[in-house]
Amino acid sequence: MSIRARLDDVDRRIREACARSGRRREEIGIVAVTKYAGEAAAREALRAGLVHLGENRWQDAAPKWRALQDEQPKPVWHFIGSLQTNKVKDVVGKFAYIHSLDRLSLAQAIDKRAEQLGIRVPCFIQVNVSGEASKHGLAPEDLIGFARTIADMRGIAVAGLMTMAPFGDDPEEARPVFRALRNLRDELNRAAVLREEASGLSMGMSNDFEVAVEEGATWLRLGTILVGKEEAVS
């Protein structure tokens, strides 16, 4: 099945989830996770209308980033994996969004590099809602304090929150995690510690994206279901 056909099916399912939850389709963006996809698949995704491409590591992204620079439509790159501070210089300025801001040292590195380039980077604060030891992210109770600490960094714009739900066979198991992230986003905005309201929710993967839509996701990170690689679940 082509990526275009897969996208049509995903879009139908998103629209049905929107209808169930009283949302508009325009509120939800798709990041096509191309971590395990080659250059050809990434180019096919672009031509199918998937302009937003997500990568977990700069080492994997670099060849595709270089190869697709002159492609039309031009890709919008999202960094969705854990970001090491020593890779910030490679990522900031090339990736339009960072979905994995989870510690002060990383925020400081992003802020410093962004100021050097004269840009402001939209970042999602990653929260480990599920509490799994294998997952990165702030503890929920640390979110507002962290946001207050980075609020005056000129190189960072807090776009919202990101989380990863436990992977399971039943998508409903992810619902409490997504709902909790939405509630945390609302609590953060009520606390008014940021210069601007953080509206985004980056949550939902190939196995649970419909539940994520129903619970308020604004960005879905979809790998397997779009690029067709079984190991590209992101």
C-alpha positions as CSV (number, residue, x, y, z in Angstrom):
1,M,0.0,0.0,0.0
2,S,1.3,3.4,-0.9
3,I,1.9,6.1,1.7
4,R,-0.8,8.2,0.1
5,A,-3.3,5.4,0.6
6,R,-2.2,4.9,4.2
7,L,-2.6,8.6,4.8
8,D,-6.1,8.6,3.4
9,D,-7.0,5.8,5.8
10,V,-5.4,7.5,8.8
11,D,-7.1,10.8,7.9
12,R,-10.5,9.0,7.8
13,R,-9.9,7.6,11.3
14,I,-8.8,11.0,12.6
15,R,-12.0,12.6,11.2
16,E,-14.1,9.9,12.9
17,A,-12.3,10.4,16.2
18,C,-12.9,14.2,15.8
19,A,-16.6,13.5,15.2
20,R,-16.8,11.4,18.4
21,S,-15.1,14.1,20.5
22,G,-16.5,17.3,19.0
23,R,-13.2,18.5,17.5
24,R,-12.2,19.9,14.1
25,R,-9.8,18.0,11.9
26,E,-7.8,21.2,11.4
27,E,-6.8,21.1,15.0
28,I,-4.6,18.1,14.5
29,G,-1.3,17.8,12.8
30,I,0.6,14.7,11.8
31,V,4.4,14.2,12.2
32,A,5.4,11.3,9.9
33,V,8.1,9.5,11.8
34,T,10.8,8.7,9.3
35,K,13.4,7.3,11.7
36,Y,13.5,3.9,10.1
37,A,12.5,5.1,6.6
38,G,15.0,5.7,3.9
39,E,15.3,8.8,1.7
40,A,12.9,7.5,-0.9
41,A,10.2,6.8,1.6
42,A,10.7,10.2,3.2
43,R,10.4,11.8,-0.3
44,E,7.2,9.8,-0.9
45,A,5.7,11.0,2.4
46,L,6.4,14.6,1.4
47,R,4.7,14.2,-2.0
48,A,1.8,12.5,-0.3
49,G,1.3,15.7,1.7
50,L,3.1,14.7,4.9
51,V,5.2,17.9,5.2
52,H,6.1,17.4,8.9
53,L,8.8,14.7,9.3
54,G,10.0,13.4,12.6
55,E,13.4,12.0,13.5
56,N,14.8,10.6,16.8
57,R,18.5,11.1,16.2
58,W,20.6,13.5,14.2
59,Q,22.8,10.7,13.0
60,D,19.8,9.1,11.3
61,A,18.3,12.3,10.1
62,A,21.3,14.0,8.6
63,P,21.4,12.2,5.2
64,K,17.7,12.8,4.7
65,W,17.9,16.3,5.9
66,R,20.6,17.1,3.3
67,A,18.9,15.1,0.5
68,L,15.6,16.8,0.9
69,Q,16.7,20.4,1.2
70,D,15.6,21.3,-2.3
71,E,12.5,19.1,-2.3
72,Q,9.1,20.7,-2.8
73,P,7.1,20.9,-0.7
74,K,10.0,21.7,1.7
75,P,9.9,19.4,4.8
76,V,9.4,20.8,8.3
77,W,11.5,18.8,10.6
78,H,10.5,17.7,14.2
79,F,13.0,16.3,16.6
80,I,11.1,13.8,18.7
81,G,13.7,11.7,20.4
82,S,15.8,12.2,23.5
83,L,18.2,15.0,22.7
84,Q,21.8,15.0,24.1
85,T,23.1,18.4,24.9
86,N,26.2,17.8,22.7
87,K,23.8,17.4,19.7
88,V,22.0,20.6,20.2
89,K,24.3,22.4,17.8
90,D,23.3,20.0,15.0
91,V,19.6,20.1,15.7
92,V,18.8,23.8,16.5
93,G,18.4,25.7,13.3
94,K,17.6,22.6,11.2
95,F,14.6,21.3,13.1
96,A,11.6,23.6,13.4
97,Y,10.3,21.8,16.6
98,I,11.8,19.9,19.5
99,H,9.4,17.6,21.2
100,S,11.7,16.3,24.0
101,L,12.7,19.1,26.3
102,D,13.0,17.4,29.6
103,R,15.8,19.0,31.7
104,L,17.4,22.3,32.5
105,S,20.8,21.6,31.0
106,L,19.1,20.8,27.7
107,A,17.0,24.0,27.9
108,Q,20.1,26.1,28.5
109,A,21.9,24.5,25.6
110,I,18.9,25.1,23.2
111,D,18.5,28.7,24.4
112,K,22.2,29.5,23.9
113,R,22.3,28.0,20.4
114,A,19.0,29.7,19.4
115,E,20.3,33.1,20.6
116,Q,23.5,32.6,18.6
117,L,21.4,32.0,15.5
118,G,18.9,34.7,16.3
119,I,15.9,32.4,16.4
120,R,13.3,31.1,18.9
121,V,12.7,27.3,18.9
122,P,9.2,26.0,19.7
123,C,9.7,23.2,22.2
124,F,7.4,20.7,23.9
125,I,8.2,19.9,27.5
126,Q,8.3,16.1,27.8
127,V,6.4,14.7,30.8
128,N,6.7,11.1,32.0
129,V,3.0,10.8,32.9
130,S,3.1,7.0,33.1
131,G,6.0,6.9,35.4
132,E,7.8,4.2,33.5
133,A,11.5,4.0,34.3
134,S,12.3,3.4,30.6
135,K,10.8,6.7,29.5
136,H,12.3,10.1,29.5
137,G,10.5,13.2,30.8
138,L,9.8,15.3,33.8
139,A,7.7,14.0,36.7
140,P,4.3,15.6,36.5
141,E,4.8,17.4,39.9
142,D,8.0,19.1,38.5
143,L,6.3,20.6,35.5
144,I,5.3,24.0,36.7
145,G,8.6,24.6,38.5
146,F,10.5,23.7,35.4
147,A,8.3,25.9,33.2
148,R,8.9,28.8,35.6
149,T,12.6,28.3,35.4
150,I,12.8,28.4,31.6
151,A,10.0,31.0,31.1
152,D,12.5,33.9,30.5
153,M,14.7,32.0,28.0
154,R,14.5,34.1,24.9
155,G,15.5,31.2,22.6
156,I,12.7,28.9,23.6
157,A,9.0,29.1,23.0
158,V,7.1,26.5,25.0
159,A,4.7,25.1,22.4
160,G,3.0,22.6,24.8
161,L,3.6,19.2,26.4
162,M,4.6,15.8,25.0
163,T,4.3,12.3,26.4
164,M,4.5,8.7,25.5
165,A,1.9,6.2,26.7
166,P,2.8,2.6,27.6
167,F,2.7,0.5,24.5
168,G,-0.1,-2.1,24.6
169,D,-2.6,-4.0,22.6
170,D,-5.6,-2.1,23.9
171,P,-5.5,1.6,22.9
172,E,-7.9,2.4,25.8
173,E,-5.1,1.8,28.2
174,A,-3.4,5.0,26.9
175,R,-6.4,7.1,27.6
176,P,-5.6,8.0,31.2
177,V,-2.1,9.0,30.2
178,F,-3.4,11.3,27.5
179,R,-6.1,12.8,29.6
180,A,-3.5,13.5,32.4
181,L,-1.3,15.3,30.0
182,R,-4.1,17.5,28.8
183,N,-5.0,18.3,32.4
184,L,-1.3,19.1,33.1
185,R,-1.3,21.5,30.1
186,D,-4.4,23.2,31.5
187,E,-2.9,23.5,35.0
188,L,0.3,24.9,33.5
189,N,-1.7,27.6,31.7
190,R,-3.8,28.4,34.7
191,A,-0.5,28.9,36.7
192,A,0.5,31.6,34.1
193,V,4.2,31.1,34.6
194,L,4.9,31.3,30.9
195,R,5.0,34.4,28.7
196,E,2.6,32.8,26.3
197,E,-0.1,30.1,26.7
198,A,1.1,26.6,25.8
199,S,-1.6,25.1,23.7
200,G,0.0,22.0,22.1
201,L,-0.2,18.4,23.0
202,S,2.2,16.0,21.2
203,M,0.8,12.6,22.0
204,G,-0.5,9.5,20.2
205,M,1.4,7.0,18.1
206,S,0.4,4.4,15.5
207,N,-1.3,2.1,18.0
208,D,-3.3,4.7,20.0
209,F,-3.7,7.9,17.9
210,E,-7.5,7.8,17.8
211,V,-7.7,7.8,21.6
212,A,-5.1,10.7,21.6
213,V,-7.3,12.7,19.2
214,E,-10.3,12.1,21.5
215,E,-8.3,13.4,24.5
216,G,-7.0,16.6,22.8
217,A,-3.8,15.8,20.8
218,T,-2.7,18.5,18.5
219,W,0.3,16.6,17.0
220,L,0.3,12.8,16.3
221,R,3.6,11.1,15.9
222,L,3.0,8.3,13.4
223,G,5.6,5.9,12.0
224,T,4.5,2.3,11.4
225,I,1.0,3.2,10.1
226,L,2.3,5.6,7.5
227,V,5.8,4.6,6.4
228,G,5.1,0.9,6.7
229,K,8.1,-0.2,8.7
230,E,7.1,-2.4,11.5
231,E,9.9,-1.2,13.8
232,A,9.2,2.5,13.1
233,V,6.7,2.8,16.0
234,S,7.0,6.4,17.2
